[in-house]
Amino acid sequence: MPCTLPLVNVTIDDQSPSLFYSDLWEVGGSSCPSCAAVPNASQAIYGTWHDSTHYADNETNPYPTPNVSASFNGTAIYAICILTRAAAWNSDMSFYIDGDFVGEFVKTPPGELGYDYNYTVYSNTSIPPGQHRFTLQNGRVGAPMRTLTLFDAIVYSYDDGQPDHNNSDIGTTTTDTSTVSPNTGFIVGLALAGVLAMFWGVIAFILYRRQRRHSSEPNHSHPPITPFVSADPHTQTAAVSSISNPGNCRPKPDTRRQDHCTTLSPHRLDVDPSCTREAPPLYEPMAD
């Protein structure tokens, strides 16, 4: 596949300090009240232009020809101007590269209102590579007519030395810009870091909420034991004694003699005086 070298375009605006103006040039627009031509600044390159007028010569006082020049290192060059359509102003320009005459532009306006913007009055794409000097001259010595030049910019092209294997780019140029593209990898890394930080933050929040919920739950204790009450008097006494004496404390034995028979009723303790039964044996403590 054939390899081509793309060209990079560089624009030299009329306000650039790299341009060299002769006398008889004015900055166009509102800063030039004596300028007859008033184009729309929004249509001009970077909103500015330079205005020069060359009047017809007479035999005793040839009128000087205004010119503007610039140095460049490239293989192609283009001169851009604004043309008036008014009949009173003709276009007559001559062009030089390294002091040699290389072309001219002569045009009679149609005689109507308005302007033609971004008009290429000269182009040359066969310049040998290297350093050159380009000059645009308004009018010519001995010309019988008045001419007007509204100079807007110079564009030159150079080879950036980077091969291009795309055949569709043959014969085309690219625009040089000073804008540096952002580091895509850095931006992607920041985005991923943000996503990971958000993910771990959500996980930490969920764990924190779960821990708070567990710690706030009350401790469950065993319900109190309800003592079992038996209908048998002896069983009831033993059951009550076991509840009222915690810690396996054994009750002291009753050493008193049971001289009377007792009958346990729900409301009172009745004594039967006629009961002659012997007292029950003494209470013996439980063996460990």
C-alpha positions as YAML, in Angstrom:
chain: A
units: angstrom
residues:
- id: 1
  name: MET
  ca: [0.00, 0.00, 0.00]
- id: 2
  name: PRO
  ca: [1.49, 3.39, -0.94]
- id: 3
  name: CYS
  ca: [2.56, 5.63, 1.91]
- id: 4
  name: THR
  ca: [1.76, 9.35, 1.84]
- id: 5
  name: LEU
  ca: [2.86, 12.18, 4.10]
- id: 6
  name: PRO
  ca: [0.00, 14.41, 5.29]
- id: 7
  name: LEU
  ca: [0.39, 18.17, 5.23]
- id: 8
  name: VAL
  ca: [-0.27, 20.35, 8.25]
- id: 9
  name: ASN
  ca: [-1.82, 23.78, 7.71]
- id: 10
  name: VAL
  ca: [-0.70, 26.82, 9.71]
- id: 11
  name: THR
  ca: [-2.78, 30.01, 9.65]
- id: 12
  name: ILE
  ca: [-1.04, 33.38, 9.99]
- id: 13
  name: ASP
  ca: [-3.74, 35.89, 10.89]
- id: 14
  name: ASP
  ca: [-3.46, 39.50, 9.74]
- id: 15
  name: GLN
  ca: [-2.79, 40.51, 13.36]
- id: 16
  name: SER
  ca: [0.16, 38.11, 13.75]
- id: 17
  name: PRO
  ca: [3.47, 39.72, 14.78]
- id: 18
  name: SER
  ca: [5.25, 37.47, 12.27]
- id: 19
  name: LEU
  ca: [3.86, 39.58, 9.40]
- id: 20
  name: PHE
  ca: [5.73, 42.60, 8.02]
- id: 21
  name: TYR
  ca: [3.58, 45.49, 6.73]
- id: 22
  name: SER
  ca: [4.80, 48.40, 4.64]
- id: 23
  name: ASP
  ca: [3.28, 51.86, 5.02]
- id: 24
  name: LEU
  ca: [-0.30, 52.64, 3.98]
- id: 25
  name: TRP
  ca: [-1.95, 49.76, 5.83]
- id: 26
  name: GLU
  ca: [-4.75, 50.23, 8.36]
- id: 27
  name: VAL
  ca: [-6.39, 47.82, 10.76]
- id: 28
  name: GLY
  ca: [-9.89, 47.41, 9.35]
- id: 29
  name: GLY
  ca: [-13.12, 47.73, 11.27]
- id: 30
  name: SER
  ca: [-14.27, 50.24, 13.84]
- id: 31
  name: SER
  ca: [-10.67, 51.26, 14.59]
- id: 32
  name: CYS
  ca: [-10.36, 52.73, 11.09]
- id: 33
  name: PRO
  ca: [-12.88, 55.57, 10.67]
- id: 34
  name: SER
  ca: [-11.29, 56.61, 7.36]
- id: 35
  name: CYS
  ca: [-11.71, 53.14, 5.77]
- id: 36
  name: ALA
  ca: [-14.47, 53.06, 3.17]
- id: 37
  name: ALA
  ca: [-14.91, 49.27, 3.30]
- id: 38
  name: VAL
  ca: [-16.76, 47.93, 6.35]
- id: 39
  name: PRO
  ca: [-17.16, 44.13, 6.10]
- id: 40
  name: ASN
  ca: [-18.87, 42.01, 8.74]
- id: 41
  name: ALA
  ca: [-16.21, 41.21, 11.32]
- id: 42
  name: SER
  ca: [-17.91, 37.93, 12.26]
- id: 43
  name: GLN
  ca: [-17.23, 36.66, 8.73]
- id: 44
  name: ALA
  ca: [-13.52, 37.46, 8.80]
- id: 45
  name: ILE
  ca: [-10.87, 35.04, 10.05]
- id: 46
  name: TYR
  ca: [-10.54, 35.71, 13.79]
- id: 47
  name: GLY
  ca: [-12.72, 38.79, 13.24]
- id: 48
  name: THR
  ca: [-9.96, 41.09, 11.87]
- id: 49
  name: TRP
  ca: [-8.41, 42.26, 8.59]
- id: 50
  name: HIS
  ca: [-6.00, 44.89, 7.22]
- id: 51
  name: ASP
  ca: [-7.06, 47.57, 4.72]
- id: 52
  name: SER
  ca: [-4.85, 49.23, 2.08]
- id: 53
  name: THR
  ca: [-5.65, 51.43, -0.92]
- id: 54
  name: HIS
  ca: [-3.48, 52.11, -3.98]
- id: 55
  name: TYR
  ca: [-4.43, 55.17, -6.00]
- id: 56
  name: ALA
  ca: [-3.82, 55.70, -9.71]
- id: 57
  name: ASP
  ca: [-0.37, 57.03, -10.51]
- id: 58
  name: ASN
  ca: [0.33, 60.30, -12.18]
- id: 59
  name: GLU
  ca: [3.38, 61.21, -14.21]
- id: 60
  name: THR
  ca: [5.05, 63.32, -11.55]
- id: 61
  name: ASN
  ca: [4.31, 61.38, -8.37]
- id: 62
  name: PRO
  ca: [4.07, 57.59, -8.66]
- id: 63
  name: TYR
  ca: [2.02, 56.27, -5.77]
- id: 64
  name: PRO
  ca: [3.80, 53.67, -3.57]
- id: 65
  name: THR
  ca: [2.46, 50.12, -3.61]
- id: 66
  name: PRO
  ca: [1.52, 48.73, -0.15]
- id: 67
  name: ASN
  ca: [2.71, 45.19, 0.57]
- id: 68
  name: VAL
  ca: [2.76, 42.59, 3.33]
- id: 69
  name: SER
  ca: [5.21, 39.69, 3.67]
- id: 70
  name: ALA
  ca: [5.83, 36.63, 5.85]
- id: 71
  name: SER
  ca: [8.49, 33.95, 6.23]
- id: 72
  name: PHE
  ca: [7.43, 30.29, 6.28]
- id: 73
  name: ASN
  ca: [8.87, 26.79, 6.07]
- id: 74
  name: GLY
  ca: [6.63, 24.64, 3.91]
- id: 75
  name: THR
  ca: [5.65, 23.34, 0.50]
- id: 76
  name: ALA
  ca: [2.36, 25.21, -0.13]
- id: 77
  name: ILE
  ca: [0.90, 28.65, 0.55]
- id: 78
  name: TYR
  ca: [-2.48, 30.38, 0.26]
- id: 79
  name: ALA
  ca: [-3.36, 34.10, 0.48]
- id: 80
  name: ILE
  ca: [-6.84, 34.86, 1.85]
- id: 81
  name: CYS
  ca: [-8.63, 38.20, 1.36]
- id: 82
  name: ILE
  ca: [-12.05, 39.84, 1.59]
- id: 83
  name: LEU
  ca: [-13.32, 41.23, -1.72]
- id: 84
  name: THR
  ca: [-15.74, 44.11, -2.04]
- id: 85
  name: ARG
  ca: [-18.46, 44.02, -4.69]
- id: 86
  name: ALA
  ca: [-18.65, 47.80, -4.99]
- id: 87
  name: ALA
  ca: [-17.81, 49.11, -8.47]
- id: 88
  name: ALA
  ca: [-15.51, 51.85, -7.14]
- id: 89
  name: TRP
  ca: [-12.90, 49.37, -5.88]
- id: 90
  name: ASN
  ca: [-10.92, 47.03, -8.11]
- id: 91
  name: SER
  ca: [-8.63, 44.18, -7.08]
- id: 92
  name: ASP
  ca: [-5.09, 44.11, -8.50]
- id: 93
  name: MET
  ca: [-2.53, 42.13, -6.52]
- id: 94
  name: SER
  ca: [0.90, 40.70, -7.32]
- id: 95
  name: PHE
  ca: [2.66, 37.85, -5.50]
- id: 96
  name: TYR
  ca: [6.33, 37.06, -4.92]
- id: 97
  name: ILE
  ca: [8.18, 34.10, -3.38]
- id: 98
  name: ASP
  ca: [11.79, 34.72, -2.40]
- id: 99
  name: GLY
  ca: [11.73, 37.92, -4.48]
- id: 100
  name: ASP
  ca: [10.52, 36.20, -7.65]
- id: 101
  name: PHE
  ca: [7.22, 37.13, -9.26]
- id: 102
  name: VAL
  ca: [4.94, 34.05, -9.11]
- id: 103
  name: GLY
  ca: [1.44, 35.32, -9.95]
- id: 104
  name: GLU
  ca: [-1.21, 38.04, -9.85]
- id: 105
  name: PHE
  ca: [-4.88, 38.50, -9.09]
- id: 106
  name: VAL
  ca: [-6.98, 41.03, -11.04]
- id: 107
  name: LYS
  ca: [-10.74, 41.30, -10.63]
- id: 108
  name: THR
  ca: [-13.37, 43.91, -11.47]
- id: 109
  name: PRO
  ca: [-16.22, 43.94, -8.92]
- id: 110
  name: PRO
  ca: [-19.81, 43.34, -10.11]
- id: 111
  name: GLY
  ca: [-20.99, 46.72, -8.81]
- id: 112
  name: GLU
  ca: [-23.35, 45.69, -6.01]
- id: 113
  name: LEU
  ca: [-23.56, 45.69, -2.26]
- id: 114
  name: GLY
  ca: [-21.81, 43.11, -0.15]
- id: 115
  name: TYR
  ca: [-18.50, 41.30, 0.27]
- id: 116
  name: ASP
  ca: [-16.96, 37.94, -0.58]
- id: 117
  name: TYR
  ca: [-15.30, 36.43, 2.49]
- id: 118
  name: ASN
  ca: [-12.51, 33.88, 2.83]
- id: 119
  name: TYR
  ca: [-11.54, 34.38, -0.81]
- id: 120
  name: THR
  ca: [-8.30, 32.69, -1.94]
- id: 121
  name: VAL
  ca: [-6.53, 35.19, -4.18]
- id: 122
  name: TYR
  ca: [-3.35, 33.10, -4.53]
- id: 123
  name: SER
  ca: [-2.42, 29.43, -4.02]
- id: 124
  name: ASN
  ca: [0.75, 27.49, -4.76]
- id: 125
  name: THR
  ca: [1.14, 23.81, -3.83]
- id: 126
  name: SER
  ca: [4.42, 23.08, -5.65]
- id: 127
  name: ILE
  ca: [6.91, 25.00, -3.54]
- id: 128
  name: PRO
  ca: [10.20, 23.18, -2.80]
- id: 129
  name: PRO
  ca: [10.51, 22.22, 0.87]
- id: 130
  name: GLY
  ca: [12.44, 24.69, 2.97]
- id: 131
  name: GLN
  ca: [12.43, 28.24, 4.28]
- id: 132
  name: HIS
  ca: [10.78, 30.87, 2.03]
- id: 133
  name: ARG
  ca: [9.49, 34.44, 2.05]
- id: 134
  name: PHE
  ca: [6.11, 35.34, 0.58]
- id: 135
  name: THR
  ca: [5.02, 38.89, -0.39]
- id: 136
  name: LEU
  ca: [1.59, 40.22, -1.38]
- id: 137
  name: GLN
  ca: [1.56, 43.60, -3.16]
- id: 138
  name: ASN
  ca: [-1.51, 45.81, -3.62]
- id: 139
  name: GLY
  ca: [-1.58, 47.57, -7.01]
- id: 140
  name: ARG
  ca: [1.32, 48.14, -9.39]
- id: 141
  name: VAL
  ca: [3.44, 51.03, -10.44]
- id: 142
  name: GLY
  ca: [1.90, 52.87, -13.37]
- id: 143
  name: ALA
  ca: [-1.55, 51.27, -12.98]
- id: 144
  name: PRO
  ca: [-4.35, 53.60, -14.15]
- id: 145
  name: MET
  ca: [-6.98, 52.46, -11.63]
- id: 146
  name: ARG
  ca: [-7.57, 52.61, -7.91]
- id: 147
  name: THR
  ca: [-7.33, 49.28, -6.08]
- id: 148
  name: LEU
  ca: [-8.41, 48.04, -2.66]
- id: 149
  name: THR
  ca: [-7.01, 45.08, -0.72]
- id: 150
  name: LEU
  ca: [-8.64, 43.70, 2.42]
- id: 151
  name: PHE
  ca: [-6.01, 41.24, 3.62]
- id: 152
  name: ASP
  ca: [-7.28, 38.54, 6.01]
- id: 153
  name: ALA
  ca: [-4.67, 35.77, 6.44]
- id: 154
  name: ILE
  ca: [-1.91, 33.59, 4.99]
- id: 155
  name: VAL
  ca: [-2.07, 29.81, 5.26]
- id: 156
  name: TYR
  ca: [0.98, 27.64, 4.57]
- id: 157
  name: SER
  ca: [1.41, 23.86, 4.64]
- id: 158
  name: TYR
  ca: [4.32, 21.72, 5.72]
- id: 159
  name: ASP
  ca: [5.11, 18.01, 5.96]
- id: 160
  name: ASP
  ca: [5.09, 16.82, 9.57]
- id: 161
  name: GLY
  ca: [7.24, 13.79, 8.71]
- id: 162
  name: GLN
  ca: [4.68, 11.24, 9.92]
- id: 163
  name: PRO
  ca: [3.72, 8.67, 7.25]
- id: 164
  name: ASP
  ca: [0.05, 8.15, 6.50]
- id: 165
  name: HIS
  ca: [-1.03, 4.80, 5.02]
- id: 166
  name: ASN
  ca: [-4.59, 5.86, 4.28]
- id: 167
  name: ASN
  ca: [-5.00, 6.31, 0.52]
- id: 168
  name: SER
  ca: [-8.07, 8.51, 0.98]
- id: 169
  name: ASP
  ca: [-5.85, 11.22, 2.48]
- id: 170
  name: ILE
  ca: [-3.82, 11.72, -0.69]
- id: 171
  name: GLY
  ca: [-4.01, 15.34, -1.80]
- id: 172
  name: THR
  ca: [-5.71, 16.54, 1.38]
- id: 173
  name: THR
  ca: [-4.40, 18.62, 4.25]
- id: 174
  name: THR
  ca: [-5.09, 18.69, 7.94]
- id: 175
  name: THR
  ca: [-5.43, 21.67, 10.20]
- id: 176
  name: ASP
  ca: [-2.76, 22.28, 12.80]
- id: 177
  name: THR
  ca: [-4.15, 23.01, 16.25]
- id: 178
  name: SER
  ca: [-2.48, 23.68, 19.57]
- id: 179
  name: THR
  ca: [-5.16, 21.86, 21.54]
- id: 180
  name: VAL
  ca: [-3.78, 18.88, 23.44]
- id: 181
  name: SER
  ca: [-6.21, 15.99, 23.76]
- id: 182
  name: PRO
  ca: [-6.82, 14.79, 27.33]
- id: 183
  name: ASN
  ca: [-5.23, 11.60, 28.63]
- id: 184
  name: THR
  ca: [-8.03, 9.12, 28.01]
- id: 185
  name: GLY
  ca: [-6.42, 6.41, 30.12]
- id: 186
  name: PHE
  ca: [-6.13, 8.73, 33.11]
- id: 187
  name: ILE
  ca: [-9.80, 9.71, 32.86]
- id: 188
  name: VAL
  ca: [-10.89, 6.06, 32.61]
- id: 189
  name: GLY
  ca: [-8.77, 5.21, 35.65]
- id: 190
  name: LEU
  ca: [-10.38, 7.96, 37.70]
- id: 191
  name: ALA
  ca: [-13.84, 6.77, 36.66]
- id: 192
  name: LEU
  ca: [-13.10, 3.17, 37.68]
- id: 193
  name: ALA
  ca: [-11.65, 4.32, 41.00]
- id: 194
  name: GLY
  ca: [-14.80, 6.30, 41.70]
- id: 195
  name: VAL
  ca: [-17.03, 3.30, 40.92]
- id: 196
  name: LEU
  ca: [-14.98, 1.01, 43.19]
- id: 197
  name: ALA
  ca: [-15.03, 3.55, 46.01]
- id: 198
  name: MET
  ca: [-18.81, 3.84, 45.74]
- id: 199
  name: PHE
  ca: [-19.19, 0.02, 45.72]
- id: 200
  name: TRP
  ca: [-17.10, -0.49, 48.87]
- id: 201
  name: GLY
  ca: [-18.88, 2.41, 50.54]
- id: 202
  name: VAL
  ca: [-22.26, 0.71, 49.97]
- id: 203
  name: ILE
  ca: [-20.92, -2.60, 51.33]
- id: 204
  name: ALA
  ca: [-19.56, -0.89, 54.46]
- id: 205
  name: PHE
  ca: [-22.87, 0.89, 55.02]
- id: 206
  name: ILE
  ca: [-24.84, -2.39, 54.75]
- id: 207
  name: LEU
  ca: [-22.53, -4.13, 57.23]
- id: 208
  name: TYR
  ca: [-22.76, -1.20, 59.63]
- id: 209
  name: ARG
  ca: [-26.57, -1.22, 59.52]
- id: 210
  name: ARG
  ca: [-26.66, -4.97, 60.08]
- id: 211
  name: GLN
  ca: [-24.36, -4.69, 63.11]
- id: 212
  name: ARG
  ca: [-26.45, -1.87, 64.58]
- id: 213
  name: ARG
  ca: [-29.65, -3.91, 64.13]
- id: 214
  name: HIS
  ca: [-28.18, -6.96, 65.92]
- id: 215
  name: SER
  ca: [-26.77, -4.88, 68.78]
- id: 216
  name: SER
  ca: [-30.10, -3.11, 69.33]
- id: 217
  name: GLU
  ca: [-32.13, -6.35, 69.72]
- id: 218
  name: PRO
  ca: [-33.02, -7.15, 73.46]
- id: 219
  name: ASN
  ca: [-31.52, -10.19, 75.17]
- id: 220
  name: HIS
  ca: [-34.11, -12.97, 75.51]
- id: 221
  name: SER
  ca: [-34.23, -14.51, 79.04]
- id: 222
  name: HIS
  ca: [-35.99, -17.64, 80.15]
- id: 223
  name: PRO
  ca: [-39.49, -17.09, 81.49]
- id: 224
  name: PRO
  ca: [-39.91, -17.43, 85.26]
- id: 225
  name: ILE
  ca: [-40.67, -20.88, 86.55]
- id: 226
  name: THR
  ca: [-44.14, -21.25, 87.99]
- id: 227
  name: PRO
  ca: [-44.08, -23.63, 90.96]
- id: 228
  name: PHE
  ca: [-46.24, -26.68, 90.75]
- id: 229
  name: VAL
  ca: [-48.74, -26.88, 93.62]
- id: 230
  name: SER
  ca: [-49.99, -30.35, 94.52]
- id: 231
  name: ALA
  ca: [-53.17, -31.24, 96.35]
- id: 232
  name: ASP
  ca: [-51.22, -33.40, 98.78]
- id: 233
  name: PRO
  ca: [-50.20, -31.36, 101.85]
- id: 234
  name: HIS
  ca: [-46.77, -32.87, 102.12]
- id: 235
  name: THR
  ca: [-46.05, -32.50, 98.43]
- id: 236
  name: GLN
  ca: [-47.21, -28.87, 98.55]
- id: 237
  name: THR
  ca: [-44.98, -28.12, 101.48]
- id: 238
  name: ALA
  ca: [-41.98, -29.65, 99.75]
- id: 239
  name: ALA
  ca: [-42.66, -27.76, 96.56]
- id: 240
  name: VAL
  ca: [-43.02, -24.44, 98.32]
- id: 241
  name: SER
  ca: [-39.93, -25.11, 100.35]
- id: 242
  name: SER
  ca: [-37.88, -25.79, 97.24]
- id: 243
  name: ILE
  ca: [-38.94, -22.48, 95.70]
- id: 244
  name: SER
  ca: [-38.55, -20.39, 98.86]
- id: 245
  name: ASN
  ca: [-35.07, -21.74, 99.58]
- id: 246
  name: PRO
  ca: [-32.89, -21.03, 96.57]
- id: 247
  name: GLY
  ca: [-29.41, -22.41, 96.26]
- id: 248
  name: ASN
  ca: [-30.44, -25.93, 97.41]
- id: 249
  name: CYS
  ca: [-30.62, -24.77, 101.01]
- id: 250
  name: ARG
  ca: [-32.28, -27.57, 102.98]
- id: 251
  name: PRO
  ca: [-34.95, -26.51, 105.50]
- id: 252
  name: LYS
  ca: [-34.23, -27.16, 109.15]
- id: 253
  name: PRO
  ca: [-36.05, -30.19, 110.51]
- id: 254
  name: ASP
  ca: [-39.02, -29.64, 112.79]
- id: 255
  name: THR
  ca: [-37.93, -31.20, 116.11]
- id: 256
  name: ARG
  ca: [-41.17, -30.41, 117.89]
- id: 257
  name: ARG
  ca: [-43.45, -33.28, 118.74]
- id: 258
  name: GLN
  ca: [-46.71, -33.40, 116.96]
- id: 259
  name: ASP
  ca: [-49.08, -33.68, 119.92]
- id: 260
  name: HIS
  ca: [-52.14, -32.91, 117.91]
- id: 261
  name: CYS
  ca: [-53.57, -34.10, 114.64]
- id: 262
  name: THR
  ca: [-53.87, -31.31, 112.14]
- id: 263
  name: THR
  ca: [-56.09, -31.11, 109.13]
- id: 264
  name: LEU
  ca: [-55.05, -28.82, 106.30]
- id: 265
  name: SER
  ca: [-57.92, -26.93, 104.73]
- id: 266
  name: PRO
  ca: [-57.81, -24.18, 102.13]
- id: 267
  name: HIS
  ca: [-58.80, -21.51, 104.69]
- id: 268
  name: ARG
  ca: [-57.67, -22.59, 108.20]
- id: 269
  name: LEU
  ca: [-55.78, -25.17, 110.15]
- id: 270
  name: ASP
  ca: [-58.17, -27.28, 112.32]
- id: 271
  name: VAL
  ca: [-56.97, -29.25, 115.37]
- id: 272
  name: ASP
  ca: [-58.80, -32.42, 116.34]
- id: 273
  name: PRO
  ca: [-58.44, -32.86, 120.14]
- id: 274
  name: SER
  ca: [-59.67, -36.46, 120.01]
- id: 275
  name: CYS
  ca: [-56.90, -37.53, 117.69]
- id: 276
  name: THR
  ca: [-54.62, -39.94, 119.58]
- id: 277
  name: ARG
  ca: [-52.37, -40.93, 116.74]
- id: 278
  name: GLU
  ca: [-48.74, -40.83, 117.35]
- id: 279
  name: ALA
  ca: [-46.75, -37.98, 115.91]
- id: 280
  name: PRO
  ca: [-45.04, -38.67, 112.60]
- id: 281
  name: PRO
  ca: [-41.33, -39.31, 112.58]
- id: 282
  name: LEU
  ca: [-38.97, -36.42, 112.69]
- id: 283
  name: TYR
  ca: [-37.97, -34.77, 109.40]
- id: 284
  name: GLU
  ca: [-34.69, -36.12, 108.23]
- id: 285
  name: PRO
  ca: [-32.50, -33.93, 106.07]
- id: 286
  name: MET
  ca: [-31.91, -35.09, 102.50]
- id: 287
  name: ALA
  ca: [-28.68, -36.77, 101.80]
- id: 288
  name: ASP
  ca: [-26.30, -34.98, 99.46]
...
